[in-house]
């Protein structure tokens, strides 16, 4: 059975300032992120409001689903602390 090649994952450093958005719903995930410092908030939009559902800090991985091929992200990820 033929398979579609999976693009290689990207590995890069990214610094965010408080309030910056890392990912938003429907973004295609092609990178895996590791939180080295600071804190990120995971938000879900309900009734036009961002509801915080988690706070993430070091050494959390984000986007590990991309290992299995490109997928679409479901949440908004915003830097809470530099």
Long-range contacts (C-beta under 8 A, 24 or more apart in sequence): 4-69, 6-68, 6-69, 6-70, 7-70, 9-66, 9-67, 15-82, 16-40, 16-79, 16-82, 17-79, 17-82, 18-79, 18-80, 18-81, 18-82, 19-78, 19-79, 20-78, 20-79, 21-76, 21-77, 21-78, 21-79, 22-62, 22-77, 22-78, 22-79, 23-62, 23-63, 23-73, 23-75, 23-76, 23-77, 24-73, 24-76, 24-77, 25-72, 25-73, 25-74, 25-75, 25-76, 26-72, 26-73, 27-72, 27-73, 28-70, 28-71, 28-72, 28-73, 29-63, 29-65, 29-66, 29-70, 29-71, 29-72, 29-73, 30-66, 30-70, 31-63, 31-66, 32-61, 32-62, 32-63, 32-64, 32-66, 32-67, 33-61, 33-62, 33-63, 34-59, 34-60, 34-61, 34-62, 35-59, 35-60, 35-61, 35-62, 38-79, 38-80, 38-81, 38-82, 39-79, 39-80, 39-81, 40-77, 40-78, 40-79, 40-80, 41-77, 41-78, 41-79, 41-80, 42-75, 42-76, 42-77, 43-75, 43-76, 43-77, 43-78, 44-74, 44-75, 44-76, 45-76, 50-76, 50-78, 55-80
